[in-house]
Amino acid sequence: MIGIIAAMNVEMESFRSFIQDPISDTIAGISFVSGTIEGKEVVTAVSGVGKVAAAMCAQAMISTYHPDVIINTGVAGSLSSDLSIGSLAISTAVIQHDVDTSALGDPIGYLSDIKKIEIPADRNVSEHLIACAKVLGIRTMGGIIASGDQFIGSDEKKAFIQEHFHAIACEMEGGAVGQVCYQNRVPFCILRAISDSADSSSNMDYNAFIEMAASQSVRLLYAYIRA
C-alpha cells in the first residue's frame, strides 16, 4: 500500500479523482480516502498545514492503514537556482530548520530524540520518482528538503536555510512526516513542486502558481503508481 499525504486540498483533490472504489474515513479530524489506482492499493490524506498537523496525520495513517511507503506531496519554495517554478524537488533527506537548541551546545536543526539533523529518505523511492519525472519531461532535482512552521518569504531567512542546511527547497510538513516515518521504520519520500522562490516575491508567486505547481506533483505521482 502506498500512502500519500498532502497539506491542502488543492494538492490532493485532482489526485483523488483517480482512486477506484474509494472508501472514506475520518481519524482525529483528518479525512482519509483509500482505494486502488491502476490495481495498486493507496491511502490518501489531507493533513492540514504545519508540522504538528503533518505528524498527527502520518502517525494516524501508519497506525490505521500500515502503508508500505509514505510519500508527502505538495508545493514548496525554491532554495536552488536550478529549481524554477513548476519544477520538482525530490528528497534525499529532510531537516527541520526551526529546531534550535544551540543554546545548549547543539547544532541548529539537531533532533535530540533521534540524534540526527538529516533524516534520510528512501533511496529507491526517490530514484524511482526522479526517473518517472524524467520520462514526463519535468525538470527535477534531488536533495535535502527543509521544513519549518514558517512560510519563507524573506531573502534573509532563505539565505539562512541555504547556508546551514544546503537544502534545495523549503516547506512546512515534510520534516515532520519524515521523522514520524523514521521512528516507525516506514520508508518515505518528500515530493515538492516549486510554487515560489522563497524570497520577498514569494507571496505573489505562491498565489499565482500554486495550482499549476500542484498539478505537476499529481502528474508525477500518477506516473509513479502506474510504473
Order of alpha helices (4+ residues) and beta strands (2+ residues): beta-alpha-beta-beta-beta-alpha-beta-beta-beta-alpha-beta-alpha-beta-alpha-beta-alpha
